[in-house]
Amino acid sequence: MGADETWLGIDLGTQSVRVLLVAADGTVLGSGSAPLAGRREGARHEQDPQGWWEAVCAASRTALGPLPDVRVGGLAVCGTSGTVLLTDGPGRPLTPALMYDDGRAAAQAARLRQAGLAVQDTWALPKALWLLGEYGGEGARITHQPDVITARLVGGPVPTDSSHALKTAYDVEAEAWPEVPGLPTGALPDVVRPGTRLGEVCPAAAEATGIPAGTPVIAGMTDGCAAQIASGALRHGSWNSVLGTTLVLKGASPEPVRDATGVVYNHRAPDGTWLPGGASSVGAGVLAARFADADPATMDERAAAFEPSGAVAYPLVASGERFPFLAPDATALLLGDPADDADLWAALLQGVAFTERLCLDYLHHLGAPLDGPLTFTGGGARSAYWNQLRADVLGRPARVPEQTEPALGMAALAAYGTGTGSSGSGPASGLADIAARMARVRTVVDPRPGRTALFAEPYARLVDELTARGWLSAPVAAHARARLDRDTAQS
């Protein structure tokens, strides 16, 4: 990559849009953010697609403001996985966007499963059918969150990428759409692999965003995959754990990781290899819900006195669980009575760490390769205390990069997609090499001696409770206990 060339990554998150301007060595030269508003009520979670564009314009101008004459080699956009809406032929939104955790399409999902499609209730395809039923389908096209932005950037409709299309039931192995009952002809978009060039920033978009006209626009990936690229976890056996509002684990494998329950699914990497993983409904969002006005650093310091906590939590952000087990009726649980707010905070932090451990136990149960490094990214990785706690519970070291943002991963993918990352060893090593150069490791967190054993009893108690409630299968629970016994002995 040229020393004077930069790359733009755009991340459409749940609460904000983030834009990073990144140099070839991963140095962040500019950043910008703009808030997003949503509507939540019961199972409903919507956003206005026009708000995405307005936020992209504001965040991009902020990121590029200090360097108005910068050379931008390309850009890519990531969004929340499973967020979907309907647009017309030219790509204009016809409906609100149903967000990744909107739960109103359970009936549609059940009918799709009866037809043989492995979809979950909150996946994009059942929500698209719900939208078609509510708003009508004549001439409507199913569109994913980033497609709204890339269409505005290039000035017309664009194909979607296979990463975002995955939860619309796109077959990433056959690289084709399945037969979907009840879907109008022409409703599904064309699909390309991530890293494919979609077009160039048009003059109107350049005027609105400040991004130079003619900048190549590259097909992106979901926010979980984007964070994985940003972490550098692209070598086989490597894993990235993204702790944001919810928890997402993404790994790299030469082959798909098969899971009959559909809890673990496989994205296809730009080079044709596989990025298996899953998304839990547990995450840091529970802290904001329970402690809206708390200072996280102060609460972390107080929580350190409760290791382990007097209570055991499974801290779901919303009803229903998607990974490491599928339980649409699951609700947050708290076993025991915390001594005070600090103890409750500790229980929630530890509960997320226990869920993270159970996710890795389940992946191991499926035969996924786990022998590479583990990386922590996402907003939760800003907490040094939580990082240490998670390493202790997992019983393994974890890398924490300087930048934990999915937008950095999109900057790396933009460099790859424009051909800048190709090398004599081929495109597969090109993306991994670019990500490795951009993903600077800030620190490595090692588990403290004896701490895995310290948390063994509450973790086992949680596994037992999840099993008793019928959410976690007995074979998976037995596998988790066996790995716990091994790790406890080694700690």
NORLINWO-V235087 format. One record per backbone hydrogen bond with DSSP energy under -0.5 kcal/mol. NH is the residue of the N-H (numbers start at 1). CO is the residue of the C=O. Records with the same first field share a line. If there is no record, write none. Layout:
NH: CO, CO
This chain:
5: 2
6: 71
7: 22
8: 74
9: 7, 20
10: 76
11: 18
12: 10, 78
13: 11, 16
17: 34
18: 11
19: 32
20: 9
21: 30
22: 7, 20
23: 27
24: 5
26: 23
29: 21, 27
30: 21
32: 19
34: 17
36: 15
39: 46
40: 38
41: 44
44: 41
46: 39
47: 97
48: 37
49: 47
51: 48
52: 48, 49
53: 49
54: 50
55: 51
56: 52
57: 53
58: 54
59: 55
60: 56
61: 57
62: 58
63: 59
64: 60
65: 61
66: 62
67: 64
68: 65
70: 67
71: 4
72: 70
73: 6, 71
75: 216
76: 8
77: 218
78: 10
79: 221
83: 80
84: 98
85: 143
87: 141
88: 92
91: 88
94: 86
95: 86
97: 47
98: 84, 96
99: 45, 97
102: 99
103: 43
106: 103
109: 105
110: 106
111: 107
112: 108
113: 109
114: 110
115: 111
116: 113
117: 112
119: 117
123: 120
125: 167
127: 123
128: 124
129: 125
130: 126
131: 127
132: 128
133: 129
134: 130
135: 131
136: 132
140: 137
141: 87
142: 187
143: 85
145: 83
147: 144
148: 144, 145
149: 145
150: 146
151: 147
152: 148
153: 149
154: 150
155: 151
156: 151
160: 190
162: 192
165: 161
166: 162, 163
167: 164
168: 165
169: 166
170: 165
171: 176
172: 170
175: 171
176: 171
180: 178
181: 179
183: 180
187: 184
192: 160
195: 219
196: 193
198: 217
199: 217
201: 215
202: 153
206: 202
207: 203
208: 204
209: 205
210: 206
214: 201
215: 212
217: 199
218: 75, 216
219: 196
223: 79
226: 222
227: 223
228: 224
229: 225
230: 226
231: 227
232: 228, 229
233: 228
234: 232
237: 252
238: 235
239: 373
240: 250
241: 375
242: 240, 248
243: 241, 377
244: 242, 246
247: 280, 282
248: 242
249: 278
250: 240
251: 276
252: 238
253: 274
258: 256
262: 259
265: 277
267: 265, 275
269: 267, 273
272: 269
274: 253
275: 267
277: 265
278: 249
280: 247
283: 315
284: 244
285: 245
286: 283
287: 284
288: 284
289: 285
290: 286
291: 287
294: 291
296: 294
299: 295
300: 296
301: 297
302: 298
303: 299
304: 300
305: 302
306: 303
312: 335
313: 347
314: 333
316: 314
317: 281
320: 330
321: 327
327: 321, 325
330: 327
333: 314
335: 312
336: 334
338: 336
344: 340
345: 341
346: 342
347: 343
348: 344
349: 345
350: 346
351: 347
352: 348
353: 349
354: 350
355: 351
356: 352
357: 353
358: 354
359: 355
360: 356
361: 357
362: 358
363: 359
364: 360
365: 361
366: 362
367: 364
368: 363
372: 237
375: 239
376: 399
377: 241, 375
378: 404
380: 243
381: 378
382: 379
383: 380
384: 382
387: 383
388: 384
389: 385
390: 386
391: 387
392: 388
393: 389
394: 390
395: 391
396: 391
398: 445
399: 374
400: 443
401: 376
402: 440
408: 405
409: 405
410: 406
411: 407
412: 408
413: 409
414: 410
415: 411
416: 412
417: 413
418: 414
419: 416
420: 415
421: 415
422: 419
426: 423
430: 426
431: 427
432: 428
433: 429
434: 430
435: 431
436: 432
437: 433
438: 434
439: 435
440: 438
442: 400, 440
443: 400
445: 398
446: 444
450: 491
451: 448
454: 450
455: 451
456: 453
457: 453
459: 455
460: 456
461: 457
462: 458
463: 459
464: 460
465: 461
466: 462
467: 463
468: 464
469: 465
470: 467
471: 466
472: 466
477: 473
478: 474
479: 475
480: 476
481: 477
482: 478
483: 479
484: 480
485: 481
486: 482
487: 483
488: 484
489: 485
490: 486
491: 487
